[in-house]
Each structure stands twice: as structure tokens, then as C-alpha cells.
Amino acid sequence: MQRYFLNEMPTGNEFRLPEEVAHHFITVLRSREGAQAEFVLPNQHEVIVAKIVRFEAEQAIMAVISQQETSVELPVDTTIVIGLSKGDKPEMVVQKATELGAHHIVVVETAWSVVHWGQKATKKLVRLNKIAAAAAEQAHRLRIPDVTYESSLDGLMIDATVKLVAWEESAKQGETGELVRQLNRLQPDDSVCFLFGPEGGLSPQEIDVLVGQGFVPAGLGPRILRAETAPLYALSVLSYVLELNI
């Protein structure tokens, strides 16, 4: 069943379909009276099922059929910071990281980033946030991640229980335990941040700065992962540690 997010709480058993949702549900999907969809309420833990009961002044009127509380979100507030990479890699990471449960996604330019957004950043963020919204609907999330941008690591302000920076030198040196060791520290309602470099990785100077800010360097296994693969690997490990390894 198609899922959408509501920005306002319905005040009764019936509500008007928001314009953007109506465009997709009515115009794109060609839904008619009786068609049903799921809607995530603004409180981010309740979902209603509603159906089209009539059209008024070209607006769809929905009637609530059922309502339930559900829990599908990662148990810790999760941020990923990704070094700005080439091409459509940021779009792919945002889409897949949303499916895997990230709550906050930060795109940052680093010393070895080979592309620079500059004045294009605002337009890029509009598209990335739309991708996150669509991916959250597809994955039946209860939250849409926020996607933001920093022009350098200097502007990065991260407050998290656990802060990890993926560093290929850790993998090359055979370090294998830090990732799981740090994730095992997490308790429900804690927070975690993963930081990843672009294609060329992070410079030693950047690693030193991040360590000074409380980040712990960690390898992601014995193989060197691409910039777009590493965030998805880390989120998968997080899900295993907190949601599947019980």
C-alpha cells in the first residue's frame, strides 16, 4: 500500500488530501473513490489507513479506516556525514541511507573532494530532500531524514554518543574491532554519527582534527570500500547490532 507523510494532524474522521500528496495519489497513480493509502501522522509513531470517499472542488476527501502505532525506526538517532563525491553518488547514498534508517544526512566538502557545489548547493539540497522523502515513503519509514550541506569540515557540529570516522588506514593496518565495539556501547535513545570521506578519502590532517572532536577512527572490514558503499555498509552493521543480533 502506498505510504505518505502528513504535515498536519487530521482533526476528525475525514481530511483533505494535501496538494503534493494528491498530485501523486490522484494524478500519477490515477486513484479513484475507494482507493486506500497509508498516512504517517506528524507525531512520527502513528499510521492511519484512509480511503477516498468523494471529491469536492477537485480535492480528494479521505476517510480514516484504521489507526495504529508502529515502530520501524532505528532505536538510536543516526547521522551520516558523507564527503562530497562526483556525479550522482550523493543521490544514491541519500536514497539507500534513507531506506536503511538514517535520520540525518550531511553532505560536506573535504580537502580531497574533487567537485564543489558552491552556489549550486541550495538547488542540490532541494533534490536530495525530495529523494529522501520518496525513499522514506517507499521504505515505510516513520521519519523523513533531513539532508543538509556544509562547505567544509570546519562548520561541522556533531553531538553524538558515539562518533566514528571510517578510515581506510585502519583497515590496511588490520584493525577490525573498533566499529562493533563502539556500536555495542549504544543504548536506546542514544545517538551515533558516522563520517565518510569522498573518493580520495580523508587527509591525515582531517583525521587529526576529527579525533580532536571525539571521532574514533574505525575500519570497515579488510576490504577497501567505495565512497558510496561505505555508508551503506556501516548502516547495515548498525541495524544488525541493534535490531537483528538479539
Residue, then its C-alpha position, 0 to 999 in steps of 0.5 A: m500500500q502506498r505510504y505518505f507523510l502528513n504535515e498536519m494532524p487530521t482533526g476528525n474522521e475525514f481530511r483533505l488530501p494535501e496538494e503534493v500528496a494528491h498530485h501523486f495519489i490522484t494524478v500519477l497513480r490515477s486513484r479513484e473513490g475507494a482507493q486506500a493509502e497509508f498516512v504517517l501522522p506528524n507525531q512520527h509513531e502513528v499510521i492511519v489507513a484512509k480511503i477516498v470517499r468523494f471529491e469536492a472542488e477537485q480535492a480528494i476527501m479521505a476517510v480514516i479506516s484504521q489507526q495504529e502505532t508502529s515502530v520501524e525506526l532505528p532505536v538510536d538517532t543516526t547521522i551520516v556525514i558523507g564527503l562530497s563525491k562526483g556525479d550522482k553518488p550523493e543521490m544514491v547514498v541519500q536514497k539507500a541511507t534513507e531506506l536503511g534508517a538514517h535520520h540525518i544526512v550531511v553532505v560536506e566538502t573535504a580537502w580531497s573532494v574533487v567537485h564543489w557545489g558552491q552556489k549550486a548547493t541550495k538547488k542540490l539540497v532541494r533534490l536530495n530532500k525530495i529523494a529522501a522523502a520518496a525513499a522514506e515513503q517507499a521504505h515505510r519509514l516513520r521519519i523523513p531524514d533531513v539532508t543538509y550541506e556544509s562547505s567544509l569540515d570546519g562548520l561541522m557540529i556533531d553531538a553524538t554518543v558515539k562518533l566514528v570516522a571510517w578510515e581506510e588506514s585502519a583497515k590496511q593496518g588490520e584493525t577490525g574491532e573498533l566499529v562493533r565495539q563502539l556500536n555495542r556501547l549504544q543504548p536506546d535513545d542514544s545517538v551515533c554519527f558516522l563520517f565518510g570521506p569522498e573518493g580520495g578519502l580523508s587527509p591525515q590532517e582531517i583525521d587529526v582534527l576529527v579525533g580532536q572532536g571525539f571521532v574514533p577512527a574505525g575500519l570497515g572490514p579488510r576490504i577497501l570500500r567505495a565512497e558510496t558503499a561505505p555508508l551503506y555498509a556501516l548502516s547495515v552493521l548498525s541495524y544488525v547490532l541493534e535490531l537483528n543480533i538479539 
